[in-house]
């Protein structure tokens, strides 16, 4: 599986010439267009915050025949044609096996709960948790790891990665709440930390 990182938490996943994207939000649209993702077949959204879900892209994706998945709160925003991603109910799209997994959004600045947040386990070994850094019942080799947020520190990120048994982590979610992924990589020694600049890719073997 080839993974290409884009700003904030947006990732492009490619396998056998087919592509899906996760969380193209407002930081993505600040620098890129939908066409920059290439011929994608599906978009998976973790939650409704604008840095993960950019409403302006939805109609473009719909017009291109891209399948749009999300939890029930996200599906309300997508509207007609939305495809529910219910926790624990696997599905296949573009040759990828996808298992949605609900986990709490990190606490907001005022201490309140965030919106419903659904992560995605891809092909059994790669996990994109949205803005979640705490869950149970998941063990994966590869992880897209939020390293900053309203209540996310390097400590929380490291604890989360270790709890999942992750062997390789790709730092995400450090644009709005500023953090240096290279600094995290120098401090976290329990897994290989793969820092990708925007548009850079890595191949992950299953």
Phi, psi and omega per residue, in radians:
X1 nan 2.274 3.082
X2 -1.753 2.294 -3.141
X3 -2.101 2.230 3.076
X4 -2.009 2.277 -3.108
X5 -1.665 2.460 3.011
X6 -2.186 3.029 -3.001
X7 -0.972 2.638 -3.139
X8 1.090 -1.821 -3.059
X9 -2.141 0.268 -3.090
X10 -1.446 2.212 3.094
X11 -2.237 2.532 3.010
X12 -1.930 2.193 -3.129
X13 -1.933 2.300 -3.128
X14 -2.255 2.422 3.091
X15 -2.725 2.244 3.113
X16 0.933 0.664 3.078
X17 1.369 0.132 -3.135
X18 -2.032 2.666 -2.953
X19 -2.366 2.482 2.920
X20 -2.355 2.771 3.123
X21 -2.170 2.681 3.074
X22 -2.191 2.218 2.967
X23 0.991 0.931 2.949
X24 -1.319 1.832 -3.066
X25 -1.979 -2.761 -2.998
X26 -1.157 -0.566 3.097
X27 -1.202 -0.535 3.052
X28 -1.166 -0.860 -3.066
X29 -1.236 -0.284 3.035
X30 -1.119 -0.473 -3.037
X31 -2.157 -0.316 -3.005
X32 -2.328 2.915 3.027
X33 -1.986 2.868 3.120
X34 -0.967 -0.648 -3.096
X35 -1.115 -0.383 -3.131
X36 -1.198 -0.280 3.087
X37 -1.436 -0.164 -3.106
X38 1.380 -2.814 -3.074
X39 -1.458 1.427 3.124
X40 -1.505 2.650 -3.138
X41 -1.803 -0.335 -3.113
X42 -2.728 2.691 2.977
X43 -2.177 2.296 3.058
X44 -1.868 2.195 3.107
X45 -1.904 2.338 -3.135
X46 -1.486 -0.639 3.132
X47 -2.898 3.139 -2.879
X48 -1.580 -0.084 3.138
X49 -1.081 2.505 -2.986
X50 -1.079 -0.493 3.139
X51 -1.274 -0.116 3.079
X52 -2.057 -0.422 -3.053
X53 -2.348 1.872 3.115
X54 -1.787 1.934 -3.075
X55 -1.032 -0.521 -3.091
X56 -1.127 -0.402 -3.135
X57 -1.452 -0.363 -2.989
X58 -1.022 -0.853 -3.117
X59 -1.132 -0.607 3.072
X60 -1.099 -0.789 3.132
X61 -1.124 -0.737 3.131
X62 -1.064 -0.784 -3.123
X63 -1.093 -0.509 -3.138
X64 -1.532 -0.008 3.128
X65 1.368 0.375 3.141
X66 -1.392 2.296 3.094
X67 -1.314 2.309 -3.065
X68 -2.036 2.104 -3.063
X69 -2.034 2.576 3.033
X70 -3.042 3.001 3.041
X71 -1.214 3.104 -2.994
X72 -1.091 -0.613 3.110
X73 -1.148 -0.715 3.108
X74 -1.195 -0.694 -3.134
X75 -1.049 -0.577 3.089
X76 -1.102 -0.613 3.119
X77 -1.310 -0.649 3.131
X78 -1.155 -0.722 3.136
X79 1.434 -2.537 -3.038
X80 -0.969 2.324 3.101
X81 1.566 -0.065 3.136
X82 -1.106 2.536 -3.136
X83 -2.019 1.993 -3.089
X84 -1.126 2.402 3.030
X85 -1.958 1.652 -3.065
X86 -1.586 2.360 -3.059
X87 -0.984 2.281 3.102
X88 1.401 0.057 -3.135
X89 -1.923 1.663 -3.057
X90 -1.196 2.701 3.027
X91 -2.573 2.898 3.095
X92 -2.046 2.381 3.062
X93 -2.582 2.315 3.107
X94 0.955 0.547 3.127
X95 1.450 0.019 3.098
X96 -1.734 2.391 2.992
X97 -1.575 2.104 -3.016
X98 -2.092 2.211 3.041
X99 -2.058 1.912 3.061
X100 -1.165 2.534 -3.129
X101 -2.501 1.915 3.110
X102 -1.238 2.402 3.013
X103 -2.622 2.682 -3.051
X104 -1.115 2.416 2.915
X105 -1.144 2.525 3.085
X106 -1.029 2.690 3.124
X107 -1.068 2.529 3.117
X108 -1.420 3.058 -3.035
X109 -1.003 -0.644 -3.123
X110 -1.478 0.080 3.132
X111 1.560 -0.038 -3.127
X112 -1.382 2.862 3.097
X113 -1.225 2.589 3.007
X114 -1.448 -3.099 3.137
X115 -1.304 2.959 3.045
X116 -0.940 2.346 -3.031
X117 -2.277 2.200 -3.093
X118 -2.151 2.054 3.039
X119 -1.512 2.978 -3.120
X120 -2.323 2.189 3.019
X121 -1.687 2.087 -3.026
X122 -1.862 2.154 3.112
X123 0.931 0.467 3.024
X124 1.350 -0.063 -3.035
X125 -2.317 -0.199 -3.127
X126 -2.132 2.290 -3.060
X127 -2.161 2.177 2.953
X128 -1.908 1.951 -3.010
X129 -1.640 0.190 -3.034
X130 1.081 -2.258 3.127
X131 -1.812 0.558 3.104
X132 -1.802 2.487 3.087
X133 -2.351 0.444 3.128
X134 -2.721 2.177 3.090
X135 -2.830 3.057 3.093
X136 -2.305 2.735 3.017
X137 1.401 0.260 3.134
X138 -2.166 2.280 2.992
X139 -2.318 2.163 -3.116
X140 -2.437 2.708 3.084
X141 -1.429 -0.552 -2.994
X142 -2.235 2.433 -2.986
X143 -2.486 2.317 2.866
X144 -1.509 2.031 -2.885
X145 -1.988 1.961 3.014
X146 -1.121 2.191 -3.093
X147 -1.934 -0.057 3.124
X148 -2.647 2.659 3.133
X149 3.061 -3.119 -3.100
X150 -1.040 -0.485 3.083
X151 -2.421 0.500 -3.129
X152 -2.051 2.140 3.075
X153 -2.031 3.059 3.038
X154 -0.991 -0.627 3.130
X155 -1.055 -0.864 3.142
X156 -1.095 -0.707 3.139
X157 -1.102 -0.806 -3.127
X158 -1.124 -0.739 3.125
X159 -1.063 -0.728 -3.138
X160 -1.122 -0.852 -3.126
X161 -1.025 -0.743 -3.139
X162 -1.175 -0.638 -3.129
X163 -1.138 -0.482 -3.137
X164 -1.546 -0.151 -3.080
X165 1.230 0.425 -3.065
X166 -1.136 2.362 3.096
X167 -1.678 -0.505 3.088
X168 -2.346 2.349 3.133
X169 -2.241 2.482 3.063
X170 -1.965 1.940 3.141
X171 -1.101 2.382 3.063
X172 -2.389 3.027 2.975
X173 1.064 1.016 3.099
X174 -2.357 0.372 -3.139
X175 -1.650 -0.731 -3.119
X176 -1.398 -0.840 2.987
X177 -1.738 1.778 -2.872
X178 -1.136 2.330 3.020
X179 -2.675 2.733 -3.114
X180 -1.785 1.947 -3.124
X181 -1.101 -0.505 3.096
X182 -1.203 -0.623 3.067
X183 -1.123 -0.764 3.086
X184 -1.045 -0.779 -3.116
X185 -1.042 -0.631 -3.124
X186 -1.279 -0.363 -3.063
X187 -1.742 -0.427 -3.055
X188 -1.776 1.984 -3.017
X189 -1.921 0.075 -3.048
X190 -1.586 -0.014 3.072
X191 -2.752 2.852 3.037
X192 -1.335 2.137 3.139
X193 -1.736 2.097 -3.095
X194 -1.866 1.789 -3.140
X195 -1.535 2.084 3.138
X196 -1.961 2.234 2.978
X197 -1.326 2.880 -3.114
X198 -1.030 2.194 -3.129
X199 1.595 -0.121 3.107
X200 -1.495 2.699 -3.022
X201 -2.265 2.815 3.010
X202 -2.516 2.590 3.043
X203 -1.716 2.243 3.092
X204 -2.004 2.122 3.105
X205 -1.466 2.492 3.130
X206 -1.317 nan nan
